[in-house]
Amino acid sequence: MGLLIWIIIGIIILAIIGLGWKVFVSGVFKGANKIVDSTPTLKNIANKSKEYIVNTMKNVTKELNR
């Protein structure tokens, strides 16, 4: 199991070096969006998570502005 993790980490590092950080992250987000869009349950979870994060950030900024 440990060897498999090191191989995966090596592949990810080589992909980042080859593609560049911005392209790599952009590709990961596009892939994640395709997976979320194809599954209604994941889409629902993603939307709820997004709402939770937005509400939390609003509450934090309100507390900071006091």
N, C-alpha and C positions, 0 to 999 in steps of 0.2 A: 504494500500500500504506500509506503514512504517513497519508493522509487517512482511510482506512477505520479505522485504529487510533484516531485522534482522535474519529471519530464514535462508535465503540463505547465509548470512555472517557466521552464526553459522555452517552451513553445510560445507562451504569451510574451515573454521578454523579447524573443526574436521577432515576433509580429509587431510589437511596439517599435522596435528599432527599424524594421523594414518599412513600416507604413508611416510612422510618425505618430506622436501621441494624440493629436487632434483627430486624425483620420481613424485611428484605432477606436477611440472613445465614441466617435460619431457612428462607426459601424456597429459597435456593441449596442448603442441606444436604438439604432434602426432595427437591429435583430430583435431586441427586447420588445419593441413596439409591434413588430410583426407577430410575435408569439402572443402578446397580450390581446391584440386585435382578433386573433383567430380563435380565442377561447373566451366565451362570455363570462365564465367564473373569474378568470384572471383579470378581465377588463373591469369587472365590478370591484374586485379587490384593489386594483390599481387606482380606480377613481376614489374609493373610500380612503386609501392611503394619501392620495393627493389632497383631498379635502382636509384630512387630519393635519397634515404638514402645514397647509396654508393657514388653517385656524390657529395652530400652535404658534406660527410665526407672527400672526396678527396680535395674539395675546402677549407674546414676548415684547413686541415693539410698543404696545400700549403701556406695559409695565416700565419699559425703559424711558418712555416719554413723560412719565409722571414727575 
